[in-house]
Amino acid sequence: MPELLPVLSKNDIDSMVTQIAHRISTDYRNHDLILIGVLKGVFVFLSDLVRCLDIPVQIDFIRVFSYGSDVASSGEIHLTKDIEVDIKDKDVLIVEDIVDTGLTLKYLIDYLRTYHPKTIKVCVFIDKHERREADIAIDYSCHDVAKGFLVGYGLDYNEDYRYLSGIYHLKL
Ligand code: 5GP
């Protein structure tokens, strides 16, 4: 049986999201901010985040598929759902559940730049360092971890565990 080791409780997450939302609200006050969530794992974080912001934002989603094993991406990435809002000359914040190698975010930043937004920044719930390959700036992150495969709060393993309200380290 896989083992779930607690990493962050719902209370931990609530205070992290409140803090990051405060920073984002301060930095983007009086800007035309569009949040672009990376499906599917971000759906829980993004819905908490937008309800803690005190500035108006627009929201859209993008989805990519990356080939690889259950727990690691190969870096071969394909777009499976594009954005639908016009981001030209707008401030864009890509919102992602977790960054690992950074290859997905590098692909998305390069792709979204082709729409000529005014700025693009990145907000992740978890910044995982050990396997970073792409040199990307993470502008906002709620929590840093060195390594491990995490589930819960939207993060899955083969579509299981997304519903958990905390973050857990999955030991297979
Ligand atoms: P990267 O391209 O940065 O290696 O990986 C990005 C994607 O890999 C994330 O959006 C997520 O879907 C998946 N991923 C990376 N690390 C983890 C993890 O610890 N747990 C889960 N559930 N997914 C992960």
py3Dmol code that shows the C-alpha trace and the ligand (Angstrom):
import py3Dmol

protein = """\
ATOM      1  CA  MET A   1       0.000   0.000   0.000  1.00  0.00           C
ATOM      2  CA  PRO A   2       1.353   3.504  -0.803  1.00  0.00           C
ATOM      3  CA  GLU A   3       2.064   5.562   2.313  1.00  0.00           C
ATOM      4  CA  LEU A   4       0.993   9.219   2.732  1.00  0.00           C
ATOM      5  CA  LEU A   5       3.233  11.358   4.941  1.00  0.00           C
ATOM      6  CA  PRO A   6       1.787  14.775   5.923  1.00  0.00           C
ATOM      7  CA  VAL A   7       3.708  17.789   4.551  1.00  0.00           C
ATOM      8  CA  LEU A   8       1.260  20.720   4.809  1.00  0.00           C
ATOM      9  CA  SER A   9      -2.065  20.892   6.651  1.00  0.00           C
ATOM     10  CA  LYS A  10      -5.084  22.848   5.448  1.00  0.00           C
ATOM     11  CA  ASN A  11      -4.261  25.547   8.046  1.00  0.00           C
ATOM     12  CA  ASP A  12      -0.659  25.801   6.754  1.00  0.00           C
ATOM     13  CA  ILE A  13      -1.980  26.146   3.204  1.00  0.00           C
ATOM     14  CA  ASP A  14      -4.575  28.769   4.133  1.00  0.00           C
ATOM     15  CA  SER A  15      -1.994  31.071   5.681  1.00  0.00           C
ATOM     16  CA  MET A  16       0.469  30.586   2.773  1.00  0.00           C
ATOM     17  CA  VAL A  17      -2.219  31.390   0.196  1.00  0.00           C
ATOM     18  CA  THR A  18      -3.354  34.467   2.151  1.00  0.00           C
ATOM     19  CA  GLN A  19       0.235  35.785   2.256  1.00  0.00           C
ATOM     20  CA  ILE A  20       0.977  35.206  -1.431  1.00  0.00           C
ATOM     21  CA  ALA A  21      -2.390  36.732  -2.408  1.00  0.00           C
ATOM     22  CA  HIS A  22      -1.515  39.837  -0.397  1.00  0.00           C
ATOM     23  CA  ARG A  23       1.818  40.201  -2.262  1.00  0.00           C
ATOM     24  CA  ILE A  24       0.167  39.702  -5.648  1.00  0.00           C
ATOM     25  CA  SER A  25      -2.620  42.182  -4.827  1.00  0.00           C
ATOM     26  CA  THR A  26      -0.028  44.788  -3.809  1.00  0.00           C
ATOM     27  CA  ASP A  27       2.206  44.213  -6.854  1.00  0.00           C
ATOM     28  CA  TYR A  28      -0.610  44.287  -9.419  1.00  0.00           C
ATOM     29  CA  ARG A  29      -2.925  46.957  -8.018  1.00  0.00           C
ATOM     30  CA  ASN A  30      -4.143  49.118 -10.948  1.00  0.00           C
ATOM     31  CA  HIS A  31      -2.851  46.629 -13.551  1.00  0.00           C
ATOM     32  CA  ASP A  32      -4.816  44.523 -16.044  1.00  0.00           C
ATOM     33  CA  LEU A  33      -3.896  41.157 -14.553  1.00  0.00           C
ATOM     34  CA  ILE A  34      -4.796  37.853 -16.182  1.00  0.00           C
ATOM     35  CA  LEU A  35      -4.174  34.645 -14.247  1.00  0.00           C
ATOM     36  CA  ILE A  36      -3.513  31.610 -16.430  1.00  0.00           C
ATOM     37  CA  GLY A  37      -3.905  28.354 -14.525  1.00  0.00           C
ATOM     38  CA  VAL A  38      -2.123  25.233 -15.736  1.00  0.00           C
ATOM     39  CA  LEU A  39      -4.628  22.352 -15.695  1.00  0.00           C
ATOM     40  CA  LYS A  40      -5.463  20.127 -14.061  1.00  0.00           C
ATOM     41  CA  GLY A  41      -3.587  20.176 -10.771  1.00  0.00           C
ATOM     42  CA  VAL A  42      -3.902  23.931 -10.183  1.00  0.00           C
ATOM     43  CA  PHE A  43      -7.692  24.001  -9.899  1.00  0.00           C
ATOM     44  CA  VAL A  44      -7.711  23.962  -6.071  1.00  0.00           C
ATOM     45  CA  PHE A  45      -4.847  26.444  -5.529  1.00  0.00           C
ATOM     46  CA  LEU A  46      -6.168  28.859  -8.155  1.00  0.00           C
ATOM     47  CA  SER A  47      -9.670  28.874  -6.726  1.00  0.00           C
ATOM     48  CA  ASP A  48      -8.319  29.591  -3.227  1.00  0.00           C
ATOM     49  CA  LEU A  49      -5.894  32.212  -4.538  1.00  0.00           C
ATOM     50  CA  VAL A  50      -8.445  34.287  -6.486  1.00  0.00           C
ATOM     51  CA  ARG A  51     -10.764  34.431  -3.487  1.00  0.00           C
ATOM     52  CA  CYS A  52      -7.955  35.865  -1.335  1.00  0.00           C
ATOM     53  CA  LEU A  53      -6.965  38.591  -3.836  1.00  0.00           C
ATOM     54  CA  ASP A  54      -8.411  42.058  -3.343  1.00  0.00           C
ATOM     55  CA  ILE A  55      -7.881  43.247  -6.913  1.00  0.00           C
ATOM     56  CA  PRO A  56      -9.949  42.440 -10.021  1.00  0.00           C
ATOM     57  CA  VAL A  57      -8.424  39.786 -12.299  1.00  0.00           C
ATOM     58  CA  GLN A  58      -9.372  37.765 -15.336  1.00  0.00           C
ATOM     59  CA  ILE A  59      -8.862  34.003 -15.296  1.00  0.00           C
ATOM     60  CA  ASP A  60      -8.123  31.506 -18.033  1.00  0.00           C
ATOM     61  CA  PHE A  61      -6.632  28.036 -18.288  1.00  0.00           C
ATOM     62  CA  ILE A  62      -4.069  26.266 -20.404  1.00  0.00           C
ATOM     63  CA  ARG A  63      -3.266  22.569 -20.495  1.00  0.00           C
ATOM     64  CA  VAL A  64      -0.214  20.642 -21.576  1.00  0.00           C
ATOM     65  CA  PHE A  65       0.621  16.996 -21.826  1.00  0.00           C
ATOM     66  CA  SER A  66       4.137  15.842 -21.064  1.00  0.00           C
ATOM     67  CA  TYR A  67       5.279  12.358 -21.870  1.00  0.00           C
ATOM     68  CA  GLY A  68       7.030  10.476 -19.095  1.00  0.00           C
ATOM     69  CA  SER A  69       6.529   8.080 -16.220  1.00  0.00           C
ATOM     70  CA  ASP A  70       3.876   8.415 -13.488  1.00  0.00           C
ATOM     71  CA  VAL A  71       6.199  10.523 -11.353  1.00  0.00           C
ATOM     72  CA  ALA A  72       8.559  12.312 -13.759  1.00  0.00           C
ATOM     73  CA  SER A  73       8.118  14.248 -16.974  1.00  0.00           C
ATOM     74  CA  SER A  74      10.397  13.625 -19.957  1.00  0.00           C
ATOM     75  CA  GLY A  75      10.428  17.259 -21.032  1.00  0.00           C
ATOM     76  CA  GLU A  76       8.593  16.446 -24.286  1.00  0.00           C
ATOM     77  CA  ILE A  77       5.619  18.773 -23.945  1.00  0.00           C
ATOM     78  CA  HIS A  78       2.522  19.302 -26.106  1.00  0.00           C
ATOM     79  CA  LEU A  79      -0.203  21.911 -25.769  1.00  0.00           C
ATOM     80  CA  THR A  80      -3.618  20.249 -25.400  1.00  0.00           C
ATOM     81  CA  LYS A  81      -5.739  23.296 -24.461  1.00  0.00           C
ATOM     82  CA  ASP A  82      -4.922  26.854 -25.438  1.00  0.00           C
ATOM     83  CA  ILE A  83      -5.961  30.073 -23.690  1.00  0.00           C
ATOM     84  CA  GLU A  84      -9.141  31.798 -24.877  1.00  0.00           C
ATOM     85  CA  VAL A  85      -8.688  35.353 -23.565  1.00  0.00           C
ATOM     86  CA  ASP A  86      -6.653  38.017 -25.365  1.00  0.00           C
ATOM     87  CA  ILE A  87      -3.445  38.624 -23.382  1.00  0.00           C
ATOM     88  CA  LYS A  88      -1.820  41.116 -25.777  1.00  0.00           C
ATOM     89  CA  ASP A  89      -0.419  44.055 -23.763  1.00  0.00           C
ATOM     90  CA  LYS A  90      -1.765  42.561 -20.526  1.00  0.00           C
ATOM     91  CA  ASP A  91       0.073  41.494 -17.367  1.00  0.00           C
ATOM     92  CA  VAL A  92       0.030  37.712 -17.197  1.00  0.00           C
ATOM     93  CA  LEU A  93       0.633  35.544 -14.152  1.00  0.00           C
ATOM     94  CA  ILE A  94       1.005  31.838 -14.899  1.00  0.00           C
ATOM     95  CA  VAL A  95      -0.302  29.870 -11.922  1.00  0.00           C
ATOM     96  CA  GLU A  96       1.007  26.318 -11.528  1.00  0.00           C
ATOM     97  CA  ASP A  97       0.621  23.735  -8.759  1.00  0.00           C
ATOM     98  CA  ILE A  98       4.241  22.552  -8.598  1.00  0.00           C
ATOM     99  CA  VAL A  99       7.471  23.214 -10.489  1.00  0.00           C
ATOM    100  CA  ASP A 100       9.956  20.369 -10.697  1.00  0.00           C
ATOM    101  CA  THR A 101      12.344  20.324 -13.697  1.00  0.00           C
ATOM    102  CA  GLY A 102      10.892  23.659 -14.831  1.00  0.00           C
ATOM    103  CA  LEU A 103      10.535  22.388 -18.400  1.00  0.00           C
ATOM    104  CA  THR A 104       6.740  22.789 -18.426  1.00  0.00           C
ATOM    105  CA  LEU A 105       6.931  26.394 -17.252  1.00  0.00           C
ATOM    106  CA  LYS A 106       9.749  27.182 -19.688  1.00  0.00           C
ATOM    107  CA  TYR A 107       7.595  25.830 -22.520  1.00  0.00           C
ATOM    108  CA  LEU A 108       4.560  27.836 -21.343  1.00  0.00           C
ATOM    109  CA  ILE A 109       6.475  31.098 -20.904  1.00  0.00           C
ATOM    110  CA  ASP A 110       7.970  30.776 -24.402  1.00  0.00           C
ATOM    111  CA  TYR A 111       4.562  29.854 -25.855  1.00  0.00           C
ATOM    112  CA  LEU A 112       2.601  32.655 -24.161  1.00  0.00           C
ATOM    113  CA  ARG A 113       5.231  35.220 -25.203  1.00  0.00           C
ATOM    114  CA  THR A 114       4.117  34.654 -28.809  1.00  0.00           C
ATOM    115  CA  TYR A 115       0.844  36.454 -27.874  1.00  0.00           C
ATOM    116  CA  HIS A 116       2.842  39.575 -26.877  1.00  0.00           C
ATOM    117  CA  PRO A 117       1.661  40.167 -23.304  1.00  0.00           C
ATOM    118  CA  LYS A 118       3.085  43.201 -21.515  1.00  0.00           C
ATOM    119  CA  THR A 119       4.649  41.059 -18.757  1.00  0.00           C
ATOM    120  CA  ILE A 120       4.723  37.378 -17.789  1.00  0.00           C
ATOM    121  CA  LYS A 121       5.444  36.194 -14.266  1.00  0.00           C
ATOM    122  CA  VAL A 122       5.076  32.865 -12.527  1.00  0.00           C
ATOM    123  CA  CYS A 123       3.310  31.828  -9.312  1.00  0.00           C
ATOM    124  CA  VAL A 124       3.622  28.261  -8.037  1.00  0.00           C
ATOM    125  CA  PHE A 125       2.199  26.656  -4.953  1.00  0.00           C
ATOM    126  CA  ILE A 126       5.254  24.406  -4.480  1.00  0.00           C
ATOM    127  CA  ASP A 127       8.788  24.967  -5.731  1.00  0.00           C
ATOM    128  CA  LYS A 128      10.631  21.624  -5.806  1.00  0.00           C
ATOM    129  CA  HIS A 129      14.346  22.101  -6.386  1.00  0.00           C
ATOM    130  CA  GLU A 130      16.175  18.821  -6.761  1.00  0.00           C
ATOM    131  CA  ARG A 131      15.579  18.100 -10.470  1.00  0.00           C
ATOM    132  CA  ARG A 132      15.516  21.667 -11.885  1.00  0.00           C
ATOM    133  CA  GLU A 133      16.785  21.752 -15.476  1.00  0.00           C
ATOM    134  CA  ALA A 134      15.329  24.942 -16.928  1.00  0.00           C
ATOM    135  CA  ASP A 135      16.601  28.288 -15.721  1.00  0.00           C
ATOM    136  CA  ILE A 136      13.320  30.063 -14.963  1.00  0.00           C
ATOM    137  CA  ALA A 137      12.460  32.750 -12.437  1.00  0.00           C
ATOM    138  CA  ILE A 138       9.757  31.761  -9.965  1.00  0.00           C
ATOM    139  CA  ASP A 139       8.278  35.101  -8.936  1.00  0.00           C
ATOM    140  CA  TYR A 140       5.880  33.826  -6.266  1.00  0.00           C
ATOM    141  CA  SER A 141       6.023  30.523  -4.436  1.00  0.00           C
ATOM    142  CA  CYS A 142       4.143  29.419  -1.327  1.00  0.00           C
ATOM    143  CA  HIS A 143       6.387  26.574  -0.212  1.00  0.00           C
ATOM    144  CA  ASP A 144       9.809  25.118  -1.121  1.00  0.00           C
ATOM    145  CA  VAL A 145      10.680  21.431  -0.944  1.00  0.00           C
ATOM    146  CA  ALA A 146      13.925  19.697  -1.862  1.00  0.00           C
ATOM    147  CA  LYS A 147      12.483  16.506  -3.344  1.00  0.00           C
ATOM    148  CA  GLY A 148       9.790  13.827  -3.124  1.00  0.00           C
ATOM    149  CA  PHE A 149       6.552  13.121  -4.957  1.00  0.00           C
ATOM    150  CA  LEU A 150       3.703  15.144  -3.470  1.00  0.00           C
ATOM    151  CA  VAL A 151      -0.055  14.636  -3.704  1.00  0.00           C
ATOM    152  CA  GLY A 152      -3.208  16.348  -2.466  1.00  0.00           C
ATOM    153  CA  TYR A 153      -4.531  19.925  -2.803  1.00  0.00           C
ATOM    154  CA  GLY A 154      -5.099  19.251  -6.521  1.00  0.00           C
ATOM    155  CA  LEU A 155      -1.933  17.189  -7.075  1.00  0.00           C
ATOM    156  CA  ASP A 156      -2.532  13.631  -8.240  1.00  0.00           C
ATOM    157  CA  TYR A 157      -0.907  10.284  -8.683  1.00  0.00           C
ATOM    158  CA  ASN A 158      -2.694   8.555 -11.567  1.00  0.00           C
ATOM    159  CA  GLU A 159      -5.718  10.836 -10.904  1.00  0.00           C
ATOM    160  CA  ASP A 160      -5.980   9.791  -7.237  1.00  0.00           C
ATOM    161  CA  TYR A 161      -5.503  12.032  -4.168  1.00  0.00           C
ATOM    162  CA  ARG A 162      -6.417  15.381  -5.798  1.00  0.00           C
ATOM    163  CA  TYR A 163      -9.318  15.794  -3.354  1.00  0.00           C
ATOM    164  CA  LEU A 164      -7.166  15.779  -0.192  1.00  0.00           C
ATOM    165  CA  SER A 165      -7.188  19.160   1.571  1.00  0.00           C
ATOM    166  CA  GLY A 166      -3.533  18.895   2.693  1.00  0.00           C
ATOM    167  CA  ILE A 167      -0.266  18.104   0.892  1.00  0.00           C
ATOM    168  CA  TYR A 168       1.293  14.690   1.438  1.00  0.00           C
ATOM    169  CA  HIS A 169       4.515  12.977   0.441  1.00  0.00           C
ATOM    170  CA  LEU A 170       3.556   9.780  -1.412  1.00  0.00           C
ATOM    171  CA  LYS A 171       5.852   6.863  -0.672  1.00  0.00           C
ATOM    172  CA  LEU A 172       5.283   4.110  -3.216  1.00  0.00           C
TER     173      LEU A 172
END
"""
ligand_1 = """\
24
5GP
P 8.159 20.022 -14.544
O 7.931 20.276 -16.024
O 8.492 21.277 -13.770
O 9.136 18.897 -14.315
O 6.840 19.428 -13.945
C 5.665 20.074 -13.939
C 4.511 19.114 -13.761
O 4.912 17.792 -13.304
C 3.601 19.634 -12.695
O 2.656 20.521 -13.226
C 2.959 18.371 -12.180
O 1.883 18.048 -13.029
C 4.018 17.315 -12.332
N 4.745 17.107 -11.078
C 6.025 17.431 -10.779
N 6.339 17.097 -9.504
C 5.211 16.559 -8.978
C 4.887 16.032 -7.683
O 5.678 15.983 -6.730
N 3.605 15.575 -7.527
C 2.685 15.591 -8.522
N 1.474 15.124 -8.256
N 2.959 16.094 -9.750
C 4.203 16.566 -9.975
"""
view = py3Dmol.view(width=600, height=400)
view.addModel(protein, "pdb")
view.setStyle({"model": 0}, {"cartoon": {"style": "trace"}})
view.addModel(ligand_1, "xyz")
view.setStyle({"model": 1}, {"stick": {}})
view.zoomTo()
view.show()
